[in-house]
Amino acid sequence: MKNSFHYAFKVKDNASTKHFYQEILGCKQGRETEHWVDFDFYGHQVVAHLAPDECGHKQTSAVDDHQVPVRHFGAVLSIPEWEAMAAKLKAVGTKFVIEPYTRFKGEVGEQSTMFFMDPSGNAIEFKAFADMSSLFAK
């Protein structure tokens, strides 16, 4: 078995969270209680914990002339998966924090990226590399 990460995050309610992660992002739901629900996020376990008073995002950081939400998580997809997700998110009317685009063009680490929020204000980034060997290249 390969190693997987586990990430826990705060949400305002379980219903909108389950809809978003299952129906929009395509994550399979795992276990749940009235206080939390977990999902298979591209082979990794993410757990949404009910904490409505702590939801939202506040800080940004400059990256390639964009203000990136400091607290965010996401997945590195293949180019076709990234393109399909961008099209799906646009089709359902997602309001992007950063519209899908390619950053660091012509540089090491060139990548396609997009940022958006889940219903609880958690920032999510999906990115894709034409050359996956540049994922950690300097």
C-alpha positions in Angstrom: 0.0 0.0 0.0 1.2 3.5 -0.8 1.3 6.1 1.8 -1.6 8.6 1.9 -2.0 11.8 3.8 -4.8 12.7 6.2 -6.2 16.2 6.3 -8.9 17.6 8.7 -10.6 20.9 8.0 -13.5 22.9 9.3 -17.0 23.2 7.7 -20.2 25.0 8.5 -22.6 22.1 7.8 -22.5 18.5 6.7 -25.2 18.8 4.0 -23.5 21.4 1.8 -20.1 19.8 2.4 -21.3 16.3 1.3 -23.0 17.8 -1.8 -19.9 19.7 -2.8 -17.3 17.1 -2.2 -19.3 14.2 -3.7 -21.4 15.8 -6.5 -19.0 18.6 -7.6 -15.6 17.2 -6.9 -16.5 13.5 -7.3 -15.1 12.4 -4.0 -16.4 9.1 -2.5 -17.8 9.5 1.0 -16.5 7.4 3.8 -17.6 7.3 7.4 -19.5 10.0 9.1 -21.1 11.1 12.4 -23.1 14.1 13.2 -19.8 16.0 13.8 -17.6 14.9 10.9 -17.6 13.2 7.5 -14.6 11.8 5.6 -14.0 11.6 1.9 -11.6 9.9 -0.5 -9.8 12.9 -2.0 -7.8 11.5 -4.9 -6.6 8.6 -2.7 -6.2 10.6 0.4 -8.4 10.9 3.5 -9.8 14.3 4.1 -12.2 14.8 7.1 -14.7 17.7 7.3 -15.3 18.6 11.0 -18.3 20.6 11.9 -17.0 24.0 13.3 -19.1 26.7 11.8 -17.6 29.5 13.9 -14.2 28.9 12.5 -15.0 28.8 8.8 -13.7 31.2 6.1 -10.3 32.2 4.8 -8.4 35.4 5.6 -4.8 35.7 4.4 -3.4 35.7 0.8 0.1 35.6 -0.5 1.4 36.8 -3.8 2.3 34.1 -6.3 2.9 34.9 -10.0 0.9 38.2 -9.8 -2.1 36.6 -8.1 -3.2 36.6 -4.5 -3.3 33.0 -3.4 -5.2 32.0 -0.3 -2.5 31.0 2.2 -4.6 28.2 3.8 -5.5 25.9 1.0 -5.3 22.3 0.0 -5.9 20.4 -3.3 -4.7 17.8 -5.7 -2.2 17.5 -8.5 -4.1 16.1 -11.5 -3.2 15.0 -15.0 -3.7 17.7 -17.7 -6.8 15.9 -19.0 -8.3 15.6 -15.5 -7.5 19.2 -14.7 -9.1 20.4 -17.9 -12.2 18.3 -17.2 -12.5 19.6 -13.7 -12.1 23.2 -14.8 -14.9 22.7 -17.4 -17.1 21.0 -14.8 -16.5 23.8 -12.2 -17.3 26.5 -14.8 -20.4 24.6 -15.9 -21.8 24.6 -12.4 -21.1 28.3 -11.9 -18.2 28.1 -9.6 -16.9 31.5 -8.5 -13.1 31.1 -8.8 -10.7 32.9 -6.5 -8.1 32.5 -9.3 -9.5 31.5 -12.7 -7.9 28.4 -14.4 -4.7 29.5 -16.1 -1.1 28.4 -16.6 1.5 30.0 -14.3 5.3 30.1 -14.5 5.1 29.7 -18.3 8.4 28.6 -19.8 10.0 28.1 -16.3 10.8 25.1 -14.2 7.5 24.2 -12.5 5.2 25.5 -15.2 1.7 24.4 -14.1 -1.9 24.9 -14.8 -3.8 26.0 -11.7 -7.1 27.2 -10.3 -8.4 28.2 -6.9 -11.9 28.2 -5.6 -13.8 27.9 -2.3 -15.9 25.1 -0.9 -19.2 26.1 0.7 -17.5 26.7 4.1 -14.8 29.0 2.7 -12.0 26.5 2.5 -9.7 27.3 -0.4 -9.0 24.5 -2.8 -6.3 24.4 -5.6 -6.2 21.9 -8.4 -3.0 22.0 -10.5 -1.5 20.0 -13.3 2.0 19.7 -14.7 2.7 18.9 -18.4 5.9 17.4 -17.0 5.3 15.7 -13.7 9.0 15.5 -13.1 9.0 19.2 -12.5 6.7 18.9 -9.5 9.6 19.3 -7.0 12.2 20.7 -9.5 14.1 23.8 -8.4 
